[in-house]
Structures are given as structure tokens and as C-alpha cells.
Amino acid sequence: MKASSHVWVLMATMALVTVTIMSVMDFPFNWIFYCTVLGQALVIWMVYKVLTENYSTHKIFDDFYEDAPIDERVI
């Protein structure tokens, strides 16, 4: 992911964490409801932005994972 995608992920996460905090602190229902709707819209927008960004890689499945190459696996 590019840095621009990280911004959208962070914004959506913070919005939904804020809803959780607001519900624990007994905020009025209408505030929580509208923030939840906004958070859900941010999640949809985040998914759209992440999936449509112009990102490519030269890695293939044969490369497996960077932190655990196939060569070093214990079978």
C-alpha cells in the first residue's frame, strides 16, 4: 500500500474507535448513530481507495513471504 492509503485506513479506524468511546461515555444516541453512519461510509471509501490505487509489485507466489522464505521453513 502507498502512504495515501494509510491515511484512509487511519481515518476510518479513528472514526470507528471514536464511536466506541462515545458509546461507552453515554453520548446521545443521535450523535453515536450519525458517527456510526459516517464511519461506515469511511470504511467503504477506504476499501475503494485501497483497491483502486495504482500499485504493482514484482513479487510472485514463488517468493512466498519476505519474513519467512520457503528455503528456511521447517517441514
C-alpha positions in Angstrom: 0.0 0.0 0.0 1.1 3.5 -0.7 1.2 6.2 2.0 -2.1 7.8 0.7 -3.9 4.5 1.5 -2.6 4.5 5.0 -4.2 7.9 5.6 -7.7 6.5 4.7 -7.1 3.4 6.8 -6.2 5.6 9.8 -9.1 7.9 9.3 -11.7 5.1 9.1 -10.1 3.4 12.2 -10.1 6.5 14.3 -13.7 7.3 13.3 -14.9 3.9 14.5 -12.8 3.9 17.6 -14.3 7.3 18.4 -17.8 5.8 18.1 -16.8 3.1 20.5 -15.6 5.7 23.0 -18.7 7.8 22.6 -21.0 4.8 23.3 -19.1 4.0 26.5 -19.3 7.6 27.6 -23.1 7.6 27.1 -23.2 10.2 24.4 -26.7 10.9 23.0 -27.9 8.3 20.6 -28.2 10.6 17.6 -24.5 11.6 17.9 -23.5 7.9 18.0 -25.8 7.0 15.2 -24.5 9.7 12.8 -20.9 9.0 13.7 -21.5 5.3 13.0 -23.0 6.0 9.6 -20.1 8.3 8.9 -17.7 5.6 10.0 -19.3 3.0 7.7 -19.1 5.4 4.8 -15.4 5.9 5.6 -14.9 2.2 5.6 -16.5 1.8 2.2 -14.5 4.8 0.8 -11.3 3.3 2.3 -11.8 -0.1 0.7 -12.5 1.7 -2.7 -9.3 3.8 -2.4 -7.1 0.9 -1.4 -8.4 -1.4 -4.1 -8.3 1.2 -6.9 -4.9 2.7 -6.2 -2.2 2.2 -8.8 0.1 -0.3 -7.0 2.1 -3.1 -8.5 4.7 -5.4 -7.3 7.3 -7.7 -8.9 6.8 -10.4 -6.3 5.2 -13.6 -7.3 3.8 -16.5 -5.2 7.1 -18.3 -5.5 8.7 -15.5 -3.4 6.4 -16.6 -0.5 6.6 -14.2 2.5 9.5 -11.8 3.0 9.8 -12.6 6.7 9.7 -16.4 6.2 11.2 -17.6 2.9 10.4 -21.1 1.7 14.0 -22.1 2.0 14.1 -21.6 5.7 10.8 -23.3 6.6 10.9 -26.3 8.8 9.0 -29.2 7.3 
